[in-house]
Amino acid sequence: MADILIVEDEEVLRLTLARNLRSKGHAARAAASAEEGLEMIAQGPPDVILSDHRLPGMTGYDLLLAVKADHPDIPFVILTAHGTVEDAVAAMREGAADYLRKPIDLGELQLVVERCLKGQGVRRELDYYRGRHLADGALEGILGSSPAVERLRAVISRVAALQKEGGIGPTVLLTGETGTGKGMVARAIHRASIRRDCPLIEVNCTAIPEDLLEAELFGYERGAFTGAVAAKPGLLEAAESGTIFFDEIGHMSVGLQAKLLKVIDERSVRRLGSTRDRAVRCSFVTATHMDLEKLVAETRFREDLYHRIRVVEVTMPPLRERDDDMLRLADHFLARHAADYGLPAPRLTEAARRALRAHRWPGNIRELSHTLERAVVLATSDTIDVEDLGLRSRGAVTATSDDSTARAGVTAPRAEAGGPAARIAGGAIEIDFSQGPLAIEEIERELLMRALAQAAGSKTEAGRLLGMSRDMFRYRLSKYEA
């Protein structure tokens, strides 16, 4: 059974065509004008459109152009009593499937409809196999064969299969430690879905200043605020028919969370300074390394938004739980970084491979990639040994008497016995180089985290404590977050 839309201003003919098609087992919708037909198409695209050429208001030719702009694969048949060869050629050139003159022969019309549906079936079959091939390709970027990764691939395939053209798919929340590949999985979900040829818009909630994020997301009309000299569509509109990915959504302000919840629930967006809502037909994927349940309990994240975005929750496995994948990933990064710099790919010694497997990888895949990139750049031979990796043991230290730091759960690097040491005491930084080198990044991260804890999570205040702007503080902190 097919869904067929009839656009015809002659009531008797409209009813006759609908009755005939229903008798053949099809579902038939009828509209008296092109404008009414577009409203019905917006409610759900039909399988075939039959349209009169001469209509009040928009013509059938105008309707054809409008439909092909949004739904190029819907077969469109022009019906007219005033047709000419030139009209037929113009309509076929713009994508019409066929062109029939009135009075309509119902037997001929049935043959045309069946031919259109058969062509649709062939296209859908080709799309299915092409889509399955592309979906498999999208998953090739998810390296590894551990049970955790196999489960991850299964979830990606399932979620991607639920995406609907012109409709809505389930909202997805990606959780996990920093560096586990949440962004890569978001992109894999998009590439494996029916939306793969539509835009994928990535929004890093920590990279865009909070006072600009709303305008970037929703867009604005001319004159909406000082400096708005021209209307600008927002990122939500830019993601039309595709996917919008909110990375580190836990950093979004509570006020903006309420507006995002409204967008997801109502599937519409209103630009700043506008009085008109615009439809939003895109898939929503979010990610965070933060504990959203804890943020909800602290009223720093809306509970209703939390439940709305975690229709499907995917927890990314940390690298230390993917022991079987470790060396495969290491070889992959060695080859990729060597190719990026035009160098021959070095190989890991057995001692280096053992060291990689023994390391805890608090930065997960991102840390592994950066470690091997550094090793490739600095390699002086065709092998990489333990000392070339530059690995340092890291662990959590007990917070000092600063209660706010302890409450915030701040962790800092601590040297193993016999290793380098650095600590902050009484406002002074005490460093002991006698046992070996200490990475400056470790000290920077410690300062940033302690300032953030002292400021009770306020980045503006934390930046002030360190003598820098809020944006500079956010930029530096982003290096140590997912």
N, C-alpha and C positions, 0 to 999 in steps of 0.2 A: 504494500500500500504506500502510495506517495502523497506528499502534501503539495497541493497545487493551488497557486494564487491566481484568481481571475480578476483582471482590472478592466472593467467595461461599464460605460455610462448608460447603455441601453438596458433597462431593467429586465425586459423579457429575455433578451439574449443572455444576460448575465445569469439569470436563474436557470435557463435551459442548459447552458454549459455546465453549471455546478451540479445540476441534477444528473446529467449524463455521466459526468466523471465519477460521481458518487456511486452510480449504478455499476461502474466498473471496479469498485472497491477502493477508490481513492478518497482522500480527505480533501475537500475543496473549500477554500476561503474566497470570498468575493468582496471587491471594493468598487465604488462608483467613480473614483478619481485616482490619479497618480499619487496625490498627496496622502489619501487614505491608504493606498497600497503601501507606501513607504512606512507608514505607521505600523501596518501589519507585519512588514518585513522586519522592522525593529524588534517586534515581539518574538520573532523566530523566523529565520530564513526558510523559505519553501524549497521544494525540490525542483519545481518548474514554475515559470511565470508565463501566463497568457495575457497579453495586453492589447487593447485597442490602440490604434495609432492616433486618432483624433479624440482627445479628451478635454473636458473643461479644465482650464488652468494649465498645468504641465501636460505636454504631449506624451504619447507613448515612447517617442524617440528620446525625449528628455528623461523619462523614467528609465529607459534602457541604459543611458549613460550613467545615471545615478546609481543604478544597481551594479553595473559592471565595475564602478569605482570601489565599491565595498565588498561585493560578492562576485568576482569574475567568473566563478565556476557554475553559477546557477543558469541553466538553459532558459533563454528568453525567446518567446515566440510572439511576433507581431501579427495582429489581426486588423484588417482594414478593408473598407469598401472603396477606398480612394487611392489604392496603391498604384505605383508606377514602377517601372524597372529601376529607375534612379533611386526611389525610396528603398526598394529591396536591397540594392547594392550598398547603399549607405548604411542600412541597418545591419546587414551581414558583415560589413567592414568593421563596425563597432562591436561585433560580438554576438549578434542575434543568432539563435540556433536555426530558426526557420521563419518563413514569412507567408501567411495565408490570407486570401481574399475572402471577403464576405460576399454572399451568404456562406456560412461555414458548413462544410460537409463534415458531419460528426464522425463518420467512419474515417475520413482522411485525418481529422484532428486526433483521433485515437491513435492512429499510426504514428503521427508526429510526436505525440506525448510518449509513446512507448520507445521510440527511437531516442528521444532525449534522455529518458530514464536509463536506457541501456548504456548510453554514453557516460552518464553519471556513474553507473556501476563500474565501468572499466576504469574511469578516472580514480574512483575511490580505492579500487584494488591496487592500482599503481601507487597511489599515495600511501597505502598501507605498507606495501613492501619497501617503498622508498623511505618511509618514516621509520620502519623497523631497522633498516640499514643505518640510517642516521642516528637512531637512538642507541644502537649498538656502538657506533663510533663515539658518541658522547660519553659512554661509560668506559671507553678505553683509557680515558685520562685518570680514572680511579684505579691506581695501580695497587696490586697486592692480591693475595689469595687466602688470607687469614679468614676465619669464620666471621669476624667483625666486619671486614670489608665486603664479604659476600652478602651479609645481611644488608649492608649499606646499599649495594647495587640493587638488591631486590626492592628496597623501599623507593629508590630513585625511579626505577622502572614502573612501579605501581603508581606513584604520584604523577609521573609524566603521562601515563595512560589515562588518567582521570581528567586531564586538561581538555576543555571543550572549546572548539572554534566558536568565537562570538559569545561564549558563555563564561561561566566561572568554574574555577577549579578549587581544590581545598587549599586553605592557607597553610603554610609550612613554617615551622620554627626549627632552626638548626642551633643546637647547643653543643657546648664542648669547650675544652681548654683552648688557649691561644695557640694559633699555628697549626690546628688540626685539619685545616682545609675546608672550612665552612663556605667560603666564597667559591671555591672550585666546585663544590657540590651544588650550590645554587645555580651556577652556570650549567652544570651537567643536567639538572632538572629541566632548565629552559631548553637546552639543545635537544633533549630527548623527547620533548613534548610537541604537540601540534602547533605550538606558538613559535617554533624555532626560527621561522623566517621573519618574525616580528621583533620589535625592539626589546632588548634587555637593558633596563635602566638600573644602575647600581647607585645607591645612596648610602654614603658612609656618615652615620649620624655623629661621629666624632670629628669629622674633617670639615664640615660646614658650620660656621659660627651659628649659634642658636638663634640669634636675632635675624639671620638671613634664611634659615632653614624653611620657615613657613612659606616665604615668598618663592623659594626655589621649588618647593613641593606643589603648591597650589597655583602658582602663577599670579598675575595681577593685571588689572586694567589700567589704561592710561590715566594718570592723575590719582591713582589709589594712595600714593604717598609721595613725599618729596623725592624727586629723582626718577619717578616712573613716567618717563616722557613718551613711552609707547607701551602698548599691551604686550604681554609676554606669557605664553603658555607655560605651565609648570611641569615638573618631572612626571607627575601622575598622568597628565594628558599625553606627554611624550611616550609613555609606556603603553599607549592604546593598542589593544589586541595582543600585547606581549606580556612581559613579566617585569615587575618592579621588585628589587631586592634591597631591603633595609638592613644594612650591616651595623652591628652594635646598637640595636634598637633600645637596649637598656639605658643608653645615655640620652634618649629623647626626653624632653621636658614633659611634665605631666599635662600641661595645657595643650601641647601639640599632640600628645597621645589621645586626648579626647577627640580632637578633630580627625585624627587618622582612623579611630574607631568608627566614626560616623561615615567616613569614606568607604571603609570595608563593608559596613552593614548596608548602606544605601546605594553603593556602587555609583556614586556621583561626587563631583567636586565643584566647588564654587571658587572662582578666582577672587583674590583680594580686590575689593572695590566693585565687585559685580553683584547683580541681583539674580543672576540666572545660573542654574545648576547644569553641569555638563556630565554626560554619562562616562563612566570609567569601566572599560571592559578589559581588565588585565588580571593576571595572577599575582598573588602576594606571597613573597618568601622573605622571612626575617631570620636574623642570626644574632647571637650574643654569646660571650664567654662568661657573663655574669649570672648569678643565681637570681632569676626573676621571682621565684617564690619568696625569697628573702626580701627583695625590693618591694614586693606587694605587701608583705607584713610591715615594712617600714613606711608604707604609703608613698613610696618613690616610684611605683609603677602601678598603673590602673589594673585592678583585678579583672574587670570585664574585657579589657584589651588583651590581657595575658591569656585568658581562656579563648578569645576569638582568634588569636594568631597561632595557637598550638593545636589546631584541628589535627594536624599531623606533626608530631615532634620527632626529630631525628637527632639522636645523640652521637656526636662524632667520637670515635674511639681514639684515645691518646696513643702516641707512637709506642710508648712502653708496653702497651697491650697488643702490639702488632709485631711481635718478635720475629715471626716468620717472614714478614714483609720488609724488615729493616734493610737487609743487604740488597734486595732488589731495588728498593728506593734509592739506596746509596749509589748503585751502579747507574741508575737512570739519571740522577743529578750530575754525576761525574761526566757522563756522555753529553748531557745537555749544556752544561756550563763550558765544557771544552769546545763544543761546537759554537757557542755564542762568542767565544773569544778567538776562534780560529786556531785552536791549539789541539794537538793530539791528546786523546783521552788517556790519562794515566790510570794505573790499576792500584787497587788497595792491597797492601801486604796482609798476610794472615793476622799479624799482630794488630794492625789498624782495624781489620774487620772485627776482631774480638773487642777492641776498645769501643767501636761504634755500638756493638750489642750490649756492652756493659753500661754505657752512659744512660742516664735517666731521661734526657731530652725534655726539660721543662718547657722549651719553646716548640716542641713537637716537630712537624714536618718542615715548618719554616726555618727552625734552627738547624735542622739537618741540611737543608738546601744551602743556607748561608755558610755553614761550616765547610761543605764540600766546594762551594764556589771559591771561598778563600784559599782552600787547599790547592785547587786547580791554578789559581792566579799566582800563588807563591811557589808552586812545585818547581824544583830544579832538576828533576829526573823523571823517568817514566813510571815511577812508583810513588805512592803516598804511604808514609809510615805513621806511627802513633804521634810522634812529635810534630808532624806536618798538620795534623788535625787541630791542634791547639785546644783540645778539650779541657775544661776545668770542671771539677766536681762542684756541685752547688747543693745547698740544703737550706732549710729554714732556720732562722735564729729566733731565740726568744726575745720578745720586745723588751725594751728597757722599762724604766719606771713610768714612761709616758703612757698613761692609761688609755688615752684616745687612740694611740697606735695599736695597743693590744686589742682594744675592742674592734678596731677596723680589720683585724686579722692580717696586718702587714707582714710580709715575709721579706727577708733580705739575704743576700749571699753570705755564706759563712765558709771559711776555708776549712778543709780537712786538717787533721793534725799534720803539722809540718808544712802547711801551705801558707800563702799570703793572707793577711787579715786587714780589715778596715771596719771601723765602727764610728758612730756619732755619739758623742757624750758631752753634755753641758754646752751644746751649741758648737762644739769643735769637732772636726773630723780627725780621728786618730788612725794613722795608716802604718802598718808594719811591713816593710819590703824585705825584711831579713830572710824570709822563707821563700821568696820568689815573686814573680810579677803579679800585678792585679789589674784587670781590665777597667778602664775608666767608665765603661757603660754600667758596671756594677754599682759604682758610686753614684752615678747620675740617677739610676733607677731608685736607689735607696733614698736619695734626697727627694725625688718627686713623690714617692709613695708616702714618705713621712710627712711631707708638706700637705698632701691631700688628706691624710688622716687627721693631722692637726686642724685642718680647715673643715673637718666634718663633711668631706666630700665636695666642697665648693671649689671648683677649678679657678674661679676668679680670685678667691681669697688665697688659695694655694699658690697661684702665680705671684700675688703680692708678696707673700712670705719669701719667695725666692727672687724677688726683684725683676719679674718678667710679666708680660701681658698675659691675659687669659688664653688668647689664641696661641701664643708661643708655648705656654704650658701644655695646652692640648696637643700641639704638634709633637713636642718632646715625649709626652706620655704615650702617644699613639705608637711609638716604636716598641713599646713593651706590652702592648695590648693586642687582642685579636683584631 
